[in-house]
Every structure is written in structure tokens, then in C-alpha cells.
Amino acid sequence: MRYWGYHVLSPEPLVVSAYGVYYDAGGVRADPLPVRPAGFHPALLLEHASWHSNDWLMQRHLMRQRRFRDDGIEHLLAFNASEELERARRAGVHCIAGGHNCYTDPDVMRVMPGTRQFDAIYIARPVAMKRIELAAGIGSLLLLPGRERPARGELEPAAVVMPRGASVIWRKLTAKEVARQIGRSRVGLCLSAEEGGMFACIEYLLCGLPVVSTPSVGGRDEYFDDTNCIVVEPDAEAVRDGVAEWIRRDPDPAQIRRGVMERLARNRAAFRDALYDRMAAHGADPGRDTLYQRLFDPAARDALFVRQDDIAGRLLASGGPRATM
């Protein structure tokens, strides 16, 4: 997924998707979607809920959906976690299952040959909610602060205790570079208590790494099972012991990847089908195979992306109304 703009899944009738950004270095954003110029009026707007929706945020979803409905727009939320989806449906939120980890490219995130130099890797921005300090007991640790995507107000160096002796790559990396770094490690870490689907978790798994996770909400556990994840208490010693246990077991990376690929294929197909049904209700019928490509083929998806500033600029150039939130 790309931020601060819309993917155009159908030009006529207009169907778009966007990544809702509720979380910004510890806070909830009041207006999570990109700018929607007044003249930009899709028939269907699919929004990916990027962050765990607590009861307060679920009520905001309902309020926002009423606002969209009053404006003649069908607003459809896609959730990462099965638990969230069930609560949303009970609350009356218009939604489908569509975790953002479905967009991860398995051709890039794959098992890499070479020597495993580090006991564990943690892909985590240096913010307090990532709880990097829980990795302090790991003697051989690689830290990556993030991937090649926008980072708004994400650095909290004063609030983060970096494990002593950890190897840190501070620059932002491309997806291929991230995959190579994952391939240098034996175990992936997921240590936050709350977030969204956590891109890193499926990246570890597709690259064949088992995971040590703390208990969490937000949806990263949708791809976990006993063959690829150990859940431990949020304690540095427990995390250290979990990593040691995976190193002792030495699971087959190809088997870890194979199981996740099967689950990813099922999740993608279910997401595509649910979205296709809603698009068809508006008369948008690109075909199921074409929609699958538009959603999950990286080149096709990038070609369909329009930055929010470009949308506003096009409307203003044509004499359209001023952009509003």
C-alpha cells in the first residue's frame, strides 16, 4: 500500500481504495484519510483500517460512515483482525476482511540463501510503542527502523531504549534490501502490544523466519500458528528465551513460507471476492481476475495510484472546487 493518495480500482463508476492512517507516533488522527477534494466523488471508497480499532475508534468509524453515506458515497472498511471484523459487524460498521498484509509481494519477500549472521531481527521504527527494549537480552540483534514509505513524526529517540550492542541500519531501505537483511537473521521479532497488521510479521514469515511475538491486538497474529510463532510474555528474558528456542528447533524456512503462502492465497481470494461484490452493486465489473491483478500485482497497483496533491491539482486546474478534508 502507498500513503497519502488513492488507488483507482475502477474509473467509471469511480471506485478507489486508500490506506487509513490513524496512528502517528502514538496518537490517533482525527481525519485518517487522504485529502478528498470536493469534486472527487467516488461511488465506492474502500478504506484499510491500519490500526487496531478499539471501542472509541469503532464509534468513529460509524460516525464517518454516516457522513460518507450522507454524501452519497459507499464507505467500506477493511480490517486486519478477525476479532475486529466481528466487533465491527456487531456495531453496524460496513466492512469486509481485507488485511493490508495481503499486499505484501511474495516475489520480493522470499527465502534468501546465505549465512544467518544474527540471532534475531526487529523491523521497528524507534518509537515507544514498538518496545524495542524487550530485545535487550538478545546478544546478536539486527534492528531496521523502517521501510521505504512516508514517515511523519515517527522518531522518538528520547522515549526508546536501544539494546546495547545491537547492529542498527538507520537509513530507510527498499523492500528488496529489507528481504536481504531478513535473510541474514534466524528469528523475527514482533514486540508491540497494539498496532495494525504489522507489515514486518508477514515479511519475516515469507522469508522463512519463525517469529517471537508478545501478546498483541491489531491483526498480526492472523498468519501465526504453532509452526511459525512462539508467543511470550512482554519481558526481555522471555523474548530472549523464545529466540533461543527457535534457534534450537531450527525449523525449515521453506515450510514456514509454504504455509503462509497458502493462507495468503486464501485471504487474497476472499478479499477480492468481497470487494468485487460491492463494486458490482455499483455497476463496476472489471472481472475477478483483473481486479485481483489491480489489487495484488505491484506494478499494476502502482500504476493506479494517484497522490492526493495530484487529485486536488487536477480539479483546481479544471476550475473545480477547493480541496477539503
C-alpha positions in Angstrom: 0.0 0.0 0.0 1.0 3.6 -0.6 0.1 6.5 1.6 -1.4 10.0 1.0 -3.4 9.2 -2.1 -5.9 6.8 -3.7 -5.7 3.7 -5.8 -8.2 3.9 -8.7 -9.7 0.4 -9.0 -12.4 1.5 -11.5 -12.6 4.8 -13.3 -16.3 4.6 -14.2 -18.1 4.2 -11.9 -15.3 5.6 -9.7 -14.1 3.1 -7.1 -11.0 3.9 -5.1 -9.1 2.5 -2.1 -7.0 4.2 0.5 -4.9 3.4 3.5 -6.4 4.9 6.6 -3.6 6.3 8.9 -5.0 6.5 12.4 -1.6 6.1 14.2 1.1 8.8 14.1 3.9 8.1 16.6 1.5 7.3 19.4 -1.6 9.4 18.6 -4.9 8.9 16.9 -5.5 11.1 13.8 -8.9 12.8 13.7 -9.1 12.7 9.9 -7.3 9.5 8.8 -8.0 9.5 5.1 -6.0 11.5 2.4 -7.4 14.8 1.3 -10.6 14.3 -0.7 -11.2 17.3 -2.9 -14.9 18.4 -3.0 -15.1 17.4 -6.7 -13.6 13.9 -6.1 -16.8 11.8 -5.5 -16.3 8.0 -5.8 -19.2 5.7 -5.8 -17.3 3.3 -3.5 -14.4 4.1 -1.2 -12.5 1.2 0.3 -10.5 2.2 3.4 -8.0 -0.1 5.0 -8.1 0.3 8.8 -4.4 0.4 9.5 -4.6 0.5 13.3 -6.3 -1.6 15.9 -9.9 -0.3 16.3 -10.7 0.0 20.0 -14.3 0.8 21.0 -13.8 4.5 20.7 -12.3 4.2 17.2 -15.1 1.8 16.2 -17.6 4.5 17.1 -15.7 7.0 15.0 -15.9 4.6 12.1 -19.7 4.6 12.4 -19.8 8.4 12.5 -17.6 8.7 9.5 -19.6 6.2 7.5 -22.8 8.1 8.2 -21.0 11.2 6.9 -20.0 9.4 3.7 -23.5 8.0 3.3 -25.0 11.4 3.6 -22.6 12.5 0.8 -23.7 9.6 -1.4 -20.6 7.6 -1.1 -20.4 3.9 0.0 -17.6 3.7 2.5 -16.3 0.2 3.1 -13.8 -0.6 5.8 -11.3 -3.5 5.5 -10.0 -4.9 8.8 -6.8 -6.7 9.6 -8.0 -8.8 12.5 -10.9 -11.3 12.6 -11.7 -10.2 16.1 -12.1 -6.6 14.9 -14.2 -7.6 11.9 -16.6 -9.4 14.2 -16.9 -6.4 16.6 -17.3 -4.1 13.7 -20.2 -6.1 12.2 -21.9 -6.2 15.6 -21.5 -2.4 15.9 -23.1 -1.9 12.5 -19.9 -0.9 10.6 -20.0 -1.6 6.9 -16.9 -3.8 6.5 -15.1 -6.8 5.0 -12.0 -8.8 5.8 -9.0 -7.3 3.9 -5.8 -7.2 5.9 -3.2 -4.9 4.5 -0.6 -7.7 4.7 -2.4 -9.2 1.6 -0.5 -6.6 -0.4 3.0 -7.9 0.6 4.9 -9.1 -2.5 6.0 -12.7 -2.0 8.3 -12.5 -5.1 10.4 -9.9 -3.2 9.9 -11.3 0.3 11.3 -14.8 -0.1 13.8 -17.2 1.4 17.3 -15.9 0.8 20.5 -18.0 0.5 23.5 -17.2 2.7 24.7 -17.2 6.2 22.4 -16.3 9.1 24.6 -13.8 10.9 22.1 -12.6 13.6 20.1 -14.5 16.1 17.1 -12.1 15.6 15.9 -9.1 13.6 13.4 -6.5 14.6 12.0 -4.2 11.9 10.6 -1.4 14.1 10.6 2.4 14.0 12.3 3.9 17.0 9.0 4.7 18.8 8.0 3.7 22.3 5.1 1.5 21.3 7.4 -0.9 19.5 9.0 -1.8 22.8 12.5 -2.3 21.4 13.8 -2.6 24.9 12.3 -6.1 25.2 15.0 -7.3 22.8 17.8 -6.2 25.2 18.6 -9.8 26.2 19.4 -10.9 22.6 23.2 -10.9 22.1 23.1 -10.9 18.3 20.4 -8.5 17.1 19.8 -6.6 13.9 17.5 -3.5 14.0 15.9 -1.9 11.0 14.0 1.3 11.6 11.6 1.0 8.7 10.9 0.6 5.0 10.6 2.8 2.0 7.4 4.7 2.9 6.4 8.1 4.3 7.4 8.7 7.9 5.6 11.5 9.6 6.7 12.4 13.1 7.9 8.9 13.7 11.1 9.4 15.6 11.0 9.4 19.4 14.7 8.8 20.3 14.3 10.0 23.9 11.5 7.5 24.5 13.4 4.5 23.2 15.9 2.4 24.9 18.1 0.8 22.3 19.6 -2.6 23.2 23.3 -2.3 23.8 25.4 -4.0 21.1 22.6 -4.2 18.5 23.5 -3.6 14.9 21.3 -0.8 13.5 20.7 0.2 9.9 19.4 3.7 10.2 18.6 4.5 6.6 15.3 3.6 5.0 15.6 0.5 2.8 13.8 -0.7 -0.3 11.7 -3.9 0.0 14.4 -5.9 -1.7 17.0 -4.6 0.7 14.8 -5.5 3.7 14.4 -9.0 2.3 18.2 -9.4 2.2 18.6 -8.2 5.8 15.9 -10.6 6.9 17.9 -13.3 5.2 20.8 -12.6 7.5 18.8 -13.5 10.6 17.3 -16.5 12.3 14.2 -15.2 14.0 11.9 -12.2 13.5 10.6 -10.2 16.4 7.1 -8.6 17.0 7.1 -6.9 20.3 4.4 -4.2 20.4 1.2 -4.7 22.4 -1.1 -2.8 19.9 -0.8 -1.7 16.3 -2.2 -2.9 13.0 -1.4 -5.9 10.9 2.3 -5.1 11.1 3.9 -5.5 7.7 7.1 -6.9 9.2 5.4 -10.0 10.6 4.4 -11.4 7.2 7.7 -10.3 5.7 9.6 -12.4 8.3 7.3 -15.4 7.5 7.5 -15.1 3.7 11.3 -15.0 4.1 11.1 -18.2 6.1 11.8 -16.9 9.6 10.0 -18.1 12.6 8.6 -15.3 14.9 8.8 -14.5 18.6 5.8 -12.3 19.4 4.3 -10.8 22.6 0.5 -10.9 23.1 -1.0 -8.2 20.8 -4.1 -6.8 19.3 -4.4 -5.4 15.7 -4.2 -8.4 13.4 -0.6 -9.5 13.1 -1.4 -12.9 14.6 -3.7 -13.7 11.6 -0.7 -15.5 10.0 0.7 -17.1 13.1 0.3 -20.7 14.2 2.3 -23.2 16.3 4.7 -23.9 13.3 5.9 -20.4 12.9 5.4 -18.4 16.1 6.1 -18.5 19.8 4.1 -16.0 21.9 5.9 -14.9 25.1 5.3 -12.5 27.9 6.4 -8.9 27.4 9.6 -9.5 29.3 13.2 -9.3 28.0 14.1 -12.7 29.4 11.1 -14.3 27.9 11.9 -12.8 24.5 15.5 -14.0 24.7 14.4 -17.5 25.6 11.8 -17.6 22.8 14.6 -16.7 20.3 16.8 -19.4 21.8 14.0 -21.9 21.5 13.5 -21.3 17.8 17.3 -21.5 17.2 17.2 -24.9 19.0 14.3 -26.2 16.9 15.8 -24.9 13.6 12.6 -25.0 11.5 12.7 -25.4 7.8 12.3 -21.9 6.2 10.7 -23.3 3.1 8.0 -25.0 5.2 7.3 -21.8 7.1 6.9 -19.9 3.8 4.8 -22.6 2.2 2.2 -22.5 5.0 2.0 -18.7 4.9 1.7 -18.6 1.1 -1.3 -20.9 1.3 -3.0 -18.7 3.9 -2.1 -15.6 1.9 -3.7 -17.1 -1.3 -7.0 -17.8 0.6 -7.1 -14.4 2.2 -6.4 -12.6 -1.1 -9.2 -14.5 -2.9 -11.7 -13.9 -0.1 -10.8 -10.2 0.0 -11.1 -9.9 -3.8 -14.4 -11.6 -3.9 -16.0 -9.5 -1.1 -14.8 -6.3 -2.8 -15.9 -7.4 -6.2 -19.5 -8.0 -5.0 -19.6 -4.4 -3.7 -18.2 -3.0 -6.9 -20.7 -5.0 -8.9 -23.5 -3.4 -6.9 -22.4 -0.1 -8.4 -22.1 -1.4 -11.9 -18.3 -1.7 -11.8 -17.3 -5.0 -13.3 -13.6 -5.2 -14.2 -13.7 -9.0 -14.0 -12.4 -11.0 -11.0 -9.0 -11.8 -12.5 -8.5 -8.2 -13.5 -9.5 -6.9 -10.0 -7.1 -9.4 -8.4 -4.3 -8.0 -10.6 -5.2 -4.4 -9.8 -5.1 -5.3 -6.1 -2.1 -7.5 -5.7 0.2 -7.0 -8.7 2.7 -4.4 -7.5 3.3 -2.8 -10.9 -0.4 -2.7 -11.7 -1.2 -1.3 -8.3 1.4 1.4 -8.5 0.1 2.5 -11.9 -3.3 3.0 -10.4 -2.1 5.3 -7.6 -2.9 9.0 -7.6 -1.4 11.2 -5.0 -3.8 13.4 -3.1 -2.0 16.6 -4.3 -2.4 15.5 -7.9 -6.1 15.0 -7.5 -6.5 18.4 -6.0 -4.3 20.0 -8.7 -6.3 18.4 -11.5 -9.6 19.7 -10.0 -8.2 23.2 -9.5 -6.7 23.3 -13.0 -10.1 22.4 -14.4 -11.9 25.0 -12.3 -13.1 22.5 -9.8 -13.8 23.3 -6.1 -11.2 23.8 -3.5 -9.8 20.7 -1.8 -11.3 19.9 1.6 -10.8 17.2 4.2 
